């Protein structure tokens, strides 16, 4: 997981009026917690937006009043009308203490099942994990090249050293479903039989709630 620097300015006053004034100047009110004490500060909206409107995840090195704080982005609040960021919560990363966060899923490869007319179905765009930030990859890479019609990749098929997945092992991450006019060969038919009930599992996966990043 990449580490990026973010410059923050300490907030002298904490309140709605101060927050409104900051936003008018293109600044976003923020708080970082999880360590010995909370710190209230502001960051430049444009600078923060570079790391928000992207599927990637980052560890932030927040420069605040001459001190550097390692943190991950825990929560964002958006204006309901303009969809502009109006507040950001950061969680301080403590050395030796695991954290929970969501990692993006990157699917690659040209599936055999899709080439035969099947339909690729992705249930997870992000997967909740727990571990040390230094063990987190930029994304969870999933090769679908060998997936035939009726086959799928589940949480139990994923492997990240020193990282725990916070979903049921049977939850389907990505699979190939039968589509009209699909060309099903013998191996594909075997795959479909082996994945009976997959749609139900996918439906359960889609309904899961993933926890926000937090220290354990």
N, CA and C of each residue as an Amber inpcrd file, in Angstrom:
protein
   648
   0.8420000  -1.1870000   0.0000000   0.0000000   0.0000000   0.0000000
   0.8850000   1.2480000   0.0000000   0.5840000   2.1550000  -0.9050000
   1.3980000   3.3630000  -1.0460000   1.2150000   4.3090000   0.1350000
   2.2920000   5.0220000   0.4600000   2.2410000   6.0550000   1.4900000
   2.3730000   7.4110000   0.8160000   1.4760000   8.3400000   1.1590000
   1.5250000   9.6880000   0.5850000   1.5510000  10.7090000   1.7110000
   2.1200000  11.8580000   1.4310000   2.2030000  12.9280000   2.4210000
   1.0250000  13.8790000   2.2680000   0.5230000  14.3440000   3.3920000
  -0.6020000  15.2710000   3.4020000  -0.3180000  16.3480000   4.4460000
  -0.2970000  17.5880000   4.0080000   0.0140000  18.6930000   4.9140000
  -1.2640000  19.2050000   5.5780000  -1.2450000  19.2740000   6.9090000
  -2.4100000  19.7390000   7.6470000  -2.1070000  20.9820000   8.4640000
  -3.1340000  21.7980000   8.6970000  -2.9980000  22.9960000   9.5350000
  -3.8520000  22.8130000  10.7800000  -3.2540000  22.9530000  11.9780000
  -4.0260000  22.7910000  13.2170000  -5.2000000  23.7680000  13.2720000
  -6.3210000  23.3020000  13.8170000  -7.4970000  24.1590000  13.9690000
  -7.5100000  24.7670000  15.3720000  -7.5860000  26.0810000  15.4220000
  -7.6230000  26.7730000  16.7100000  -9.0080000  26.6560000  17.3490000
 -10.0310000  26.6660000  16.4960000 -11.4000000  26.5660000  17.0010000
 -12.0980000  25.3890000  16.3340000 -12.9290000  24.7070000  17.0980000
 -13.6790000  23.5790000  16.5670000 -15.1650000  23.8740000  16.7290000
 -15.8610000  23.9920000  15.6340000 -17.2860000  24.3000000  15.6740000
 -17.8280000  24.4940000  14.2800000 -19.1450000  24.6160000  14.1570000
 -19.7770000  24.7330000  12.8470000 -19.3500000  25.9900000  12.1110000
 -19.2410000  27.1060000  12.8550000 -18.8700000  28.3650000  12.2140000
 -17.4550000  28.3070000  11.6640000 -16.5390000  27.7540000  12.4560000
 -15.1490000  27.6240000  12.0150000 -15.0640000  26.6890000  10.8150000
 -15.7980000  25.5750000  10.8550000 -15.7870000  24.6080000   9.7520000
 -16.3200000  25.2490000   8.4720000 -17.3720000  26.0620000   8.6050000
 -17.9410000  26.7370000   7.4410000 -16.9360000  27.7020000   6.8250000
 -16.2160000  28.4290000   7.6550000 -15.2100000  29.3700000   7.1630000
 -14.0740000  28.6480000   6.4430000 -13.6810000  27.5050000   6.9990000
 -12.6220000  26.7260000   6.3700000 -13.0410000  26.2520000   4.9760000
 -14.2620000  25.7390000   4.8750000 -14.7490000  25.2390000   3.5820000
 -14.8300000  26.3490000   2.5540000 -15.1730000  27.5560000   3.0060000
 -15.2500000  28.6980000   2.1000000 -13.8710000  29.0500000   1.5340000
 -12.8250000  28.6690000   2.2630000 -11.4530000  28.9410000   1.8220000
 -10.8350000  27.7390000   1.0930000 -11.6500000  26.7220000   0.8080000
 -11.1370000  25.5560000   0.0970000 -10.4250000  24.5650000   0.9900000
 -10.6920000  24.6460000   2.2990000 -10.0930000  23.7300000   3.2690000
 -11.1590000  22.7650000   3.8020000 -10.7290000  21.5840000   4.2020000
 -11.6370000  20.5820000   4.7350000 -11.3020000  20.2950000   6.2000000
 -12.2690000  20.4220000   7.1160000 -12.0270000  20.0780000   8.5180000
 -11.7610000  18.5700000   8.6490000 -10.7810000  18.2250000   9.4830000
 -10.4120000  16.8220000   9.6690000 -10.1250000  16.5400000  11.1410000
 -10.1430000  15.2590000  11.4770000  -9.7380000  14.8300000  12.8010000
  -8.9850000  13.5200000  12.6510000  -7.9400000  13.3420000  13.4570000
  -7.2280000  12.0740000  13.4890000  -7.2790000  11.5620000  14.9180000
  -7.6310000  10.2800000  15.0730000  -7.7550000   9.7070000  16.4120000
  -7.2570000   8.2700000  16.3810000  -7.2800000   7.6040000  17.5300000
  -6.7920000   6.2310000  17.6210000  -5.4680000   6.1460000  18.3480000
  -4.8030000   7.3040000  18.5250000  -3.5400000   7.3370000  19.2500000
  -3.7590000   7.8270000  20.6710000  -2.7720000   8.4690000  21.2350000
  -2.8730000   8.9620000  22.6080000  -3.8680000  10.1000000  22.7380000
  -3.9880000  10.9180000  21.6850000  -4.9280000  12.0310000  21.7420000
  -5.4140000  12.3840000  20.3420000  -6.5920000  12.9860000  20.2770000
  -7.1400000  13.4330000  19.0030000  -6.4520000  14.7160000  18.5550000
  -6.4670000  14.9240000  17.2490000  -5.9240000  16.1620000  16.7000000
  -6.8940000  16.6690000  15.6350000  -7.2980000  17.9370000  15.7640000
  -8.1960000  18.5610000  14.7940000  -7.3620000  19.4490000  13.8700000
  -7.5870000  19.3270000  12.5900000  -6.7970000  20.0900000  11.6270000
  -7.6060000  20.2510000  10.3430000  -7.0260000  20.9260000   9.3770000
  -7.6680000  21.0860000   8.0740000  -6.6570000  20.7910000   6.9780000
  -7.1640000  20.3540000   5.8290000  -6.3100000  20.0870000   4.6770000
  -6.9340000  20.7310000   3.4430000  -6.1370000  20.9150000   2.4350000
  -6.6010000  21.5060000   1.1860000  -7.5350000  20.5360000   0.4700000
  -8.6970000  21.0240000   0.0450000  -9.6920000  20.1830000  -0.6220000
  -9.1320000  19.5300000  -1.8870000  -8.4560000  20.3030000  -2.7030000
  -7.9250000  19.7700000  -3.9590000  -6.8900000  18.6760000  -3.6860000
  -6.0390000  18.9020000  -2.6730000  -5.0030000  17.9290000  -2.3480000
  -5.6260000  16.6190000  -1.8700000  -6.6130000  16.7010000  -0.9920000
  -7.2560000  15.4960000  -0.4720000  -8.0420000  14.7680000  -1.5630000
  -8.6770000  15.5220000  -2.4500000  -9.4980000  14.9240000  -3.5070000
  -8.6910000  13.9980000  -4.4130000  -7.4010000  14.2660000  -4.5640000
  -6.5460000  13.4350000  -5.4160000  -6.5030000  11.9900000  -4.9240000
  -6.7070000  11.7980000  -3.6190000  -6.6060000  10.4660000  -3.0310000
  -7.9710000   9.8570000  -2.6940000  -9.0230000  10.6580000  -2.8840000
 -10.3690000  10.1790000  -2.5750000 -11.0730000   9.6300000  -3.8120000
 -11.0110000  10.3780000  -4.8990000 -11.7280000   9.9800000  -6.1130000
 -10.8640000   9.0480000  -6.9630000 -10.5230000   7.9350000  -6.3680000
  -9.7110000   6.9070000  -7.0130000 -10.0020000   5.5820000  -6.3270000
  -9.9120000   4.4560000  -7.0450000 -10.1440000   3.1560000  -6.4100000
  -9.0010000   2.7280000  -5.4980000  -7.8710000   3.3980000  -5.5720000
  -6.7050000   3.0150000  -4.7750000  -6.8900000   3.3930000  -3.3020000
  -6.1280000   2.7250000  -2.4480000  -6.1140000   3.0570000  -1.0180000
  -4.7010000   3.4870000  -0.6370000  -4.6000000   4.3280000   0.3860000
  -3.3070000   4.8820000   0.7660000  -3.1420000   4.9030000   2.2790000
  -1.8760000   4.8860000   2.6920000  -1.5510000   5.2510000   4.0630000
  -1.0260000   6.6790000   3.9980000  -1.5400000   7.5330000   4.8860000
  -1.1800000   8.9500000   4.8560000  -0.1410000   9.2720000   5.9260000
   0.8150000  10.0950000   5.5390000   1.7670000  10.6530000   6.4880000
   1.3510000  12.1090000   6.6600000   0.5480000  12.3480000   7.7010000
  -0.0080000  13.6790000   7.9190000   1.0150000  14.5510000   8.6330000
   1.4120000  15.6260000   7.9910000   2.3610000  16.5710000   8.5780000
   1.5600000  17.6330000   9.3200000   1.7000000  17.6470000  10.6350000
   0.8760000  18.5190000  11.4540000   1.7010000  19.1870000  12.5530000
   1.8690000  20.4880000  12.4070000   2.5750000  21.2800000  13.4250000
   3.9680000  20.7110000  13.7340000   4.6990000  20.3600000  12.6850000
   6.0560000  19.8450000  12.8360000   6.1330000  18.3740000  13.2020000
   5.0010000  17.7210000  13.3020000   4.9470000  16.3100000  13.6710000
   4.3280000  15.4990000  12.5290000   4.8030000  14.2900000  12.3280000
   4.2640000  13.4220000  11.2840000   3.4700000  12.2770000  11.9250000
   2.2370000  12.1140000  11.4700000   1.3550000  11.0810000  12.0010000
   0.9740000  10.1220000  10.8770000   1.2620000   8.8370000  11.0550000
   0.8410000   7.8320000  10.0840000  -0.6330000   7.5120000  10.3310000
  -1.4280000   7.5520000   9.2640000  -2.8640000   7.3430000   9.4310000
  -3.4830000   6.7810000   8.1550000  -4.6780000   6.2080000   8.3270000
  -5.4560000   5.7690000   7.1740000  -6.7910000   6.5070000   7.2100000
  -7.3810000   6.6870000   6.0540000  -8.6550000   7.3810000   5.9520000
  -9.7720000   6.4490000   6.4010000 -10.5080000   6.8610000   7.4270000
 -11.5640000   6.0180000   7.9870000 -12.9440000   6.3760000   7.4570000
 -13.2350000   7.6700000   7.3560000 -14.5800000   8.0600000   6.9540000
 -14.5630000   9.4300000   6.2930000 -15.5090000   9.6230000   5.3850000
 -15.6720000  10.9060000   4.7040000 -17.1310000  11.3230000   4.7680000
 -17.3510000  12.6200000   4.8870000 -18.7050000  13.1560000   4.8200000
 -18.7900000  14.0450000   3.5840000 -19.9110000  13.9030000   2.8540000
 -20.1020000  14.6690000   1.6320000 -21.3500000  15.5550000   1.7440000
 -21.3010000  16.7020000   1.0690000 -22.4740000  17.5620000   1.0060000
 -23.5580000  16.8400000   0.1940000 -24.7810000  16.7080000   0.7260000
 -25.8230000  15.9540000   0.0230000 -26.2700000  16.5830000  -1.2930000
 -26.0010000  17.8650000  -1.4740000 -26.4190000  18.5480000  -2.7010000
 -25.2910000  18.5990000  -3.7280000 -24.1200000  19.0630000  -3.2950000
 -23.0010000  19.2450000  -4.2290000 -22.0860000  18.0250000  -4.3150000
 -22.1970000  17.0930000  -3.3640000 -21.3430000  15.9120000  -3.2850000
 -19.8770000  16.2670000  -3.0250000 -19.6600000  17.4550000  -2.5020000
 -18.3130000  17.9060000  -2.1650000 -17.9340000  17.3710000  -0.7830000
 -16.6570000  17.0510000  -0.6020000 -16.1760000  16.5760000   0.7030000
 -16.3080000  17.6980000   1.7190000 -16.9070000  17.3930000   2.8820000
 -17.0640000  18.4390000   3.9040000 -16.3700000  18.0780000   5.2250000
 -15.9530000  16.8090000   5.3800000 -15.2330000  16.4220000   6.5950000
 -14.5330000  15.0870000   6.3590000 -13.3860000  14.9040000   7.0100000
 -12.6340000  13.6620000   6.8750000 -12.1480000  13.1750000   8.2320000
 -12.3050000  11.8900000   8.4740000 -11.8110000  11.2580000   9.6950000
 -10.6230000  10.3650000   9.3460000  -9.5490000  10.5080000  10.1030000
  -8.3670000   9.6660000   9.9210000  -8.1400000   8.8370000  11.1780000
  -7.6430000   7.6270000  10.9930000  -7.3080000   6.7510000  12.1100000
  -5.7980000   6.6090000  12.1860000  -5.2210000   6.9530000  13.3260000
  -3.7690000   6.8610000  13.4880000  -3.3240000   5.4060000  13.4750000
  -2.2720000   5.1370000  12.7470000  -1.7130000   3.7860000  12.6670000
  -0.6630000   3.6410000  13.7670000  -0.9020000   2.6810000  14.6510000
   0.0200000   2.4310000  15.7610000   0.8920000   1.2260000  15.4090000
   2.1890000   1.3870000  15.5410000   3.1200000   0.3060000  15.1950000
   2.7870000  -0.9600000  15.9850000   2.6760000  -2.0840000  15.2590000
   2.4050000  -3.3690000  15.8940000   0.9380000  -3.6380000  16.1700000
   0.0550000  -2.6920000  15.7950000  -1.3730000  -2.8600000  16.0460000
  -2.1150000  -3.0090000  14.7200000  -2.8530000  -4.1300000  14.5350000
  -3.5470000  -4.3520000  13.2600000  -4.6980000  -3.3760000  13.0640000
  -5.0470000  -3.1400000  11.8150000  -6.1690000  -2.2770000  11.4720000
  -7.1050000  -3.0070000  10.5180000  -8.3270000  -2.5200000  10.4480000
  -9.2990000  -3.0280000   9.4850000  -9.5060000  -1.9770000   8.4060000
  -9.5610000  -2.4100000   7.1640000  -9.8670000  -1.4900000   6.0830000
 -10.3360000  -2.2840000   4.8690000 -10.7440000  -1.5870000   3.8380000
 -11.2160000  -2.2410000   2.6260000 -10.2060000  -2.0400000   1.5030000
  -9.8750000  -3.1360000   0.8220000  -8.9470000  -3.0820000  -0.2990000
  -9.7090000  -3.2700000  -1.6070000  -9.3450000  -2.5190000  -2.6440000
 -10.0390000  -2.6560000  -3.9310000  -9.7260000  -3.9960000  -4.5930000
 -10.6660000  -4.4790000  -5.3920000 -10.5000000  -5.7290000  -6.1370000
 -10.1420000  -5.3870000  -7.5840000  -9.0660000  -5.9980000  -8.0820000
  -8.6660000  -5.8010000  -9.4800000  -8.7620000  -7.1390000 -10.2060000
  -9.7380000  -7.2610000 -11.1010000  -9.9430000  -8.4890000 -11.8730000
  -9.2370000  -8.3440000 -13.2150000  -8.4600000  -9.3550000 -13.5910000
  -7.7630000  -9.2880000 -14.8770000  -7.8030000 -10.6510000 -15.5710000
  -7.5350000 -10.6510000 -16.8720000  -7.5500000 -11.8860000 -17.6480000
  -8.7970000 -11.9780000 -18.5110000  -8.7380000 -12.8270000 -19.5350000
  -9.8600000 -13.0460000 -20.4540000 -10.4500000 -14.4180000 -20.1620000
 -11.5410000 -14.4590000 -19.4280000 -12.1370000 -15.7100000 -18.9780000
 -12.5810000 -16.6010000 -20.1280000 -12.3050000 -17.9090000 -20.0030000
 -12.7470000 -18.8920000 -20.9900000 -14.2650000 -18.8850000 -21.0870000
 -14.9220000 -18.8110000 -19.9240000 -16.3750000 -18.8090000 -19.9040000
 -16.9720000 -17.5950000 -20.5890000 -16.3600000 -16.4330000 -20.4020000
 -16.8490000 -15.2150000 -21.0480000 -16.6500000 -15.3120000 -22.5600000
 -15.5230000 -15.8690000 -22.9930000 -15.2760000 -16.0370000 -24.4310000
 -16.2950000 -16.9750000 -25.0530000 -16.8330000 -17.9000000 -24.2360000
 -17.8470000 -18.8310000 -24.7350000 -19.2610000 -18.2730000 -24.6010000
 -19.3660000 -17.0190000 -24.2090000 -20.6710000 -16.3770000 -24.1580000
 -21.2320000 -16.1810000 -22.7750000 -20.4980000 -16.5800000 -21.7450000
 -20.9710000 -16.3920000 -20.3760000 -20.9000000 -14.9370000 -19.9560000
 -21.4940000 -14.6410000 -18.8010000 -21.5180000 -13.2690000 -18.3020000
 -20.7430000 -13.1720000 -16.9960000 -19.7900000 -12.2430000 -16.9580000
 -18.9800000 -12.0570000 -15.7610000 -19.7910000 -11.2860000 -14.7150000
 -19.8330000 -11.8230000 -13.4980000 -20.5760000 -11.1800000 -12.4080000
 -19.6230000 -10.9320000 -11.2450000 -19.4590000  -9.6740000 -10.8800000
 -18.5700000  -9.3000000  -9.7790000 -19.4010000  -8.8680000  -8.5770000
 -19.2200000  -9.5400000  -7.4480000 -20.0010000  -9.2530000  -6.2470000
 -19.3120000  -8.2490000  -5.3260000 -17.9840000  -8.1590000  -5.4060000
 -17.2280000  -7.2720000  -4.5240000 -16.3610000  -6.3240000  -5.3410000
 -16.4760000  -5.0430000  -5.0570000 -15.5480000  -4.0570000  -5.6060000
 -14.4180000  -3.8000000  -4.6120000 -14.7340000  -3.9870000  -3.3290000
 -13.7570000  -3.8610000  -2.2520000 -13.9740000  -4.9930000  -1.2600000
 -12.9010000  -5.4410000  -0.6320000 -12.9680000  -6.5380000   0.3210000
 -12.3820000  -6.0700000   1.6490000 -13.1230000  -6.3120000   2.7300000
 -12.6750000  -5.9110000   4.0590000 -11.6260000  -6.8870000   4.5830000
 -10.5370000  -6.3430000   5.1030000  -9.4350000  -7.1600000   5.6050000
  -8.9460000  -6.6090000   6.9380000  -8.1440000  -7.4060000   7.6090000
  -7.5060000  -6.9710000   8.8540000  -6.0610000  -7.4170000   8.8470000
  -5.1850000  -6.5290000   9.3000000  -3.7620000  -6.8600000   9.3490000
  -2.9350000  -5.6050000   9.5610000  -1.6490000  -5.7450000   9.3220000
  -0.7470000  -4.5990000   9.4220000  -0.7230000  -3.8610000   8.0760000
  -0.8040000  -2.5360000   8.0900000  -0.8180000  -1.7810000   6.8360000
   0.3260000  -2.1250000   5.8920000   1.4860000  -2.4530000   6.4540000
   2.6250000  -2.7710000   5.5840000   2.4240000  -4.0730000   4.8170000
   1.4650000  -4.8990000   5.2400000   1.1790000  -6.1530000   4.5420000
   0.0640000  -6.0180000   3.5130000  -0.5680000  -4.8490000   3.4580000
  -1.6700000  -4.6530000   2.5210000  -1.1360000  -4.3110000   1.1280000
  -1.6110000  -4.9900000   0.0920000  -1.2340000  -4.6260000  -1.2780000
  -2.0430000  -3.4140000  -1.7460000  -1.6850000  -2.8690000  -2.8980000
  -2.4510000  -1.7570000  -3.4590000  -3.8560000  -2.2150000  -3.8360000
  -3.9800000  -3.4760000  -4.2490000  -5.2760000  -4.0430000  -4.6270000
  -5.1920000  -5.5630000  -4.5280000  -6.3430000  -6.2050000  -4.4110000
  -6.4050000  -7.6660000  -4.4160000  -6.5330000  -8.1090000  -5.8750000
  -5.4920000  -8.7330000  -6.3940000  -5.4390000  -9.1260000  -7.8010000
  -6.0860000 -10.4980000  -7.9880000  -7.0320000 -10.5930000  -8.9330000
  -7.7360000 -11.8510000  -9.2000000  -7.6700000 -12.1740000 -10.6920000
  -7.0340000 -13.2820000 -11.0310000  -6.9100000 -13.7310000 -12.4170000
  -8.1070000 -14.6140000 -12.7590000  -8.9140000 -14.1950000 -13.7340000
 -10.1100000 -14.9580000 -14.1040000  -9.9330000 -15.7490000 -15.3980000
  -8.7110000 -15.8350000 -15.8960000  -8.4510000 -16.4590000 -17.1850000
  -9.0450000 -17.8640000 -17.2960000  -8.9160000 -18.6820000 -16.2520000
  -9.3410000 -20.0820000 -16.3220000 -10.8010000 -20.3040000 -15.9220000
 -11.5070000 -19.2410000 -15.5620000 -12.8980000 -19.4010000 -15.1390000
 -13.7910000 -19.8020000 -16.3020000 -14.5000000 -20.9300000 -16.1350000
 -15.4610000 -21.3830000 -17.1250000 -16.8710000 -21.0320000 -16.6730000
 -17.8290000 -21.2340000 -17.5540000 -19.2190000 -20.9360000 -17.2340000
 -19.6470000 -21.7590000 -16.0130000 -20.2010000 -21.0830000 -15.0300000
 -20.6440000 -21.7490000 -13.8110000 -19.6070000 -21.7800000 -12.7060000
 -18.3830000 -21.4010000 -13.0090000 -17.3320000 -21.3980000 -11.9990000
 -17.2080000 -20.0140000 -11.3600000 -16.6160000 -19.9820000 -10.1730000
 -16.4610000 -18.7120000  -9.4630000 -15.2200000 -18.7490000  -8.5810000
 -14.8340000 -17.5850000  -8.1160000 -13.7470000 -17.4430000  -7.1560000
 -14.3540000 -16.8970000  -5.8740000 -14.0930000 -17.5980000  -4.7680000
 -14.6700000 -17.2340000  -3.4830000 -13.5960000 -16.6490000  -2.5600000
 -14.0390000 -16.1250000  -1.4360000 -13.1080000 -15.5590000  -0.4670000
 -12.0560000 -16.5990000  -0.0740000 -12.4760000 -17.8550000   0.0970000
 -11.5520000 -18.9150000   0.5110000 -10.4700000 -19.2000000  -0.5300000
 -10.6800000 -18.7580000  -1.7670000  -9.6830000 -18.9810000  -2.8290000
  -8.5970000 -17.9100000  -2.8350000  -8.8030000 -16.8500000  -2.0930000
  -7.8370000 -15.7440000  -2.0720000  -6.7500000 -16.0130000  -1.0390000
  -5.5750000 -15.5040000  -1.3120000  -4.4520000 -15.7230000  -0.4010000
  -3.5980000 -14.4620000  -0.3130000  -3.6160000 -13.8530000   0.8690000
  -2.7400000 -12.7230000   1.1440000  -1.9950000 -13.0280000   2.4380000
  -0.6830000 -13.1790000   2.3920000   0.0930000 -13.4990000   3.5970000
  -0.1310000 -12.4800000   4.7140000  -0.3590000 -12.9900000   5.9140000
  -0.5060000 -12.1710000   7.1220000  -1.7280000 -11.2590000   7.1080000
  -2.6810000 -11.5240000   6.2180000  -3.8880000 -10.7090000   6.1220000
  -5.1130000 -11.5980000   6.3240000  -6.0600000 -11.1390000   7.1490000
  -7.2930000 -11.8800000   7.4150000  -8.4520000 -11.2460000   6.6530000
  -9.2310000 -12.0780000   5.9610000 -10.3990000 -11.5850000   5.2370000
 -11.6010000 -11.5680000   6.1800000 -12.3480000 -10.4820000   6.1640000
 -13.4600000 -10.2980000   7.0890000 -14.8060000 -10.5870000   6.4240000
 -14.8630000 -11.6630000   5.6560000 -16.0910000 -12.1130000   5.0070000
 -16.1830000 -13.6310000   5.1580000 -17.3640000 -14.1920000   4.9250000
 -17.5270000 -15.6470000   4.9360000 -16.6650000 -16.2650000   3.8470000
 -16.0580000 -17.4040000   4.1520000 -15.1950000 -18.0720000   3.1780000
 -15.9340000 -18.4250000   1.8960000 -17.2410000 -18.7140000   1.9950000
 -18.0120000 -19.1390000   0.8290000 -18.5260000 -17.9760000  -0.0180000
 -18.3270000 -16.7570000   0.4300000 -18.8220000 -15.6040000  -0.3230000
 -18.1560000 -15.5330000  -1.6900000 -18.9600000 -15.4040000  -2.7470000
 -18.4480000 -15.3400000  -4.1120000 -17.9520000 -13.9330000  -4.4140000
 -16.7270000 -13.8470000  -4.8990000 -16.1470000 -12.5500000  -5.2620000
 -16.4410000 -12.2370000  -6.7280000 -16.1930000 -13.2100000  -7.5960000
 -16.4450000 -13.0390000  -9.0300000 -16.7450000 -14.4120000  -9.6320000
 -17.6390000 -14.4490000 -10.5960000 -17.9960000 -15.7160000 -11.2320000
 -18.4700000 -15.4800000 -12.6580000 -18.6360000 -16.5840000 -13.3950000
 -19.1420000 -16.5090000 -14.7680000 -20.4810000 -17.2320000 -14.8210000
 -21.5240000 -16.5040000 -15.1560000 -22.8600000 -17.0720000 -15.2310000
 -23.2160000 -17.4390000 -16.6620000 -24.1800000 -18.3300000 -16.7850000
 -24.6590000 -18.6990000 -18.1100000 -25.4480000 -17.5420000 -18.7060000
 -25.2100000 -17.2830000 -19.9850000 -25.9630000 -16.2570000 -20.6920000
 -26.6000000 -16.8890000 -21.9260000 -27.6420000 -16.2660000 -22.4340000
 -28.3100000 -16.7850000 -23.6230000 -27.3270000 -16.8940000 -24.7840000
 -27.4200000 -17.9660000 -25.5280000 -26.5470000 -18.2410000 -26.6870000
 -25.1220000 -18.5730000 -26.2700000 -24.8960000 -18.8940000 -24.9880000
 -23.5450000 -19.2480000 -24.5630000 -23.1550000 -20.5950000 -25.1230000
 -21.8770000 -20.7640000 -25.4300000 -21.3470000 -22.0330000 -25.9120000
 -20.8070000 -22.7880000 -24.7070000 -21.4830000 -23.8360000 -24.3190000
 -21.0920000 -24.5880000 -23.1360000 -20.4400000 -25.8900000 -23.5650000
 -19.1410000 -26.0610000 -23.2550000 -18.4850000 -27.3240000 -23.5670000
 -18.6030000 -28.2550000 -22.3710000 -18.0530000 -29.4710000 -22.4740000
 -18.2000000 -30.4610000 -21.4120000 -17.6140000 -29.9660000 -20.1020000
 -16.4530000 -29.3260000 -20.1660000 -15.8250000 -28.8480000 -18.9440000
 -16.6430000 -27.7430000 -18.3150000 -17.2590000 -26.8830000 -19.1420000
 -18.1070000 -25.8290000 -18.6140000 -19.3160000 -26.4190000 -17.8980000
 -19.9100000 -27.4720000 -18.4690000 -21.0750000 -28.0990000 -17.8530000
 -20.7250000 -28.6570000 -16.4870000 -19.5210000 -29.2520000 -16.3780000
 -19.0770000 -29.7770000 -15.0900000 -18.9330000 -28.6440000 -14.0890000
 -18.4460000 -27.4800000 -14.5730000 -18.2670000 -26.3390000 -13.6930000
 -19.5970000 -25.8380000 -13.1710000 -20.6240000 -25.8480000 -14.0720000
 -21.9390000 -25.3770000 -13.6410000 -22.5290000 -26.2720000 -12.5710000
 -22.3590000 -27.6070000 -12.7450000 -22.8840000 -28.5260000 -11.7580000
 -22.1780000 -28.3580000 -10.4250000 -20.8780000 -28.0650000 -10.4880000
 -20.1040000 -27.9210000  -9.2640000 -20.4070000 -26.6260000  -8.5300000
 -21.0330000 -25.6680000  -9.2400000 -21.3040000 -24.3790000  -8.6180000
 -22.7960000 -24.1720000  -8.3880000 -23.5640000 -25.2690000  -8.2440000
 -25.0020000 -25.1460000  -8.0290000 -25.2690000 -24.3080000  -6.7730000
 -26.2010000 -23.4080000  -6.8920000 -26.5360000 -22.5480000  -5.7580000
 -25.6710000 -21.3170000  -5.6770000 -24.8950000 -21.0610000  -6.7450000
 -23.9760000 -19.9290000  -6.7090000 -24.6950000 -18.5950000  -6.5970000
 -25.8660000 -18.4800000  -7.2900000 -26.5640000 -17.2060000  -7.2800000
 -26.9950000 -16.8360000  -5.8790000 -27.3960000 -17.8380000  -5.0960000
 -27.7920000 -17.5480000  -3.7240000 -26.6320000 -17.0400000  -2.9210000
 -25.4490000 -17.6510000  -3.1320000 -24.2580000 -17.2210000  -2.4000000
 -23.8760000 -15.8180000  -2.7990000 -24.0280000 -15.5180000  -4.1330000
 -23.6790000 -14.1840000  -4.5930000 -24.6260000 -13.1490000  -4.0130000
 -25.9110000 -13.5250000  -3.9320000 -26.8730000 -12.5800000  -3.3720000
 -26.5320000 -12.2490000  -1.9440000 -26.0840000 -13.2810000  -1.1740000
 -25.7110000 -13.0460000   0.2200000 -24.4950000 -12.1500000   0.2880000
 -23.5520000 -12.3710000  -0.6530000 -22.3270000 -11.5650000  -0.6470000
 -22.6320000 -10.1120000  -0.9260000 -23.5840000  -9.8940000  -1.8900000
 -23.8970000  -8.5220000  -2.2420000 -24.5460000  -7.7780000  -1.0840000
 -25.2110000  -8.5250000  -0.2000000 -25.9030000  -7.8780000   0.8960000
 -25.0630000  -7.6630000   2.1170000 -23.8060000  -8.1310000   2.0970000
 -22.9520000  -7.9790000   3.2760000 -22.5370000  -6.5400000   3.4750000
 -22.3740000  -6.1560000   4.7190000 -21.8330000  -4.8460000   5.0300000
 -20.3710000  -5.0050000   5.3900000 -19.5400000  -4.1380000   4.8400000
 -18.1280000  -4.2200000   5.1330000 -17.7590000  -3.1580000   6.1510000
 -16.9640000  -3.5260000   7.1670000 -16.6300000  -2.5620000   8.2090000
 -15.6640000  -1.5050000   7.7300000 -15.7490000  -0.3320000   8.2740000
 -14.8170000   0.7320000   7.9360000 -13.4910000   0.4490000   8.6050000
 -12.4470000   1.1570000   8.1550000 -11.1200000   0.9380000   8.7160000
 -11.1050000   1.3160000  10.1730000 -10.4910000   0.4730000  11.0110000
 -10.3780000   0.7810000  12.4260000  -9.2680000  -0.0610000  13.0490000
  -8.7080000   0.4500000  14.1360000  -7.7230000  -0.3240000  14.8580000
  -8.4320000  -1.3790000  15.6820000  -7.7860000  -2.5000000  15.8400000
  -8.3180000  -3.5540000  16.7030000  -7.6270000  -3.5020000  18.0450000
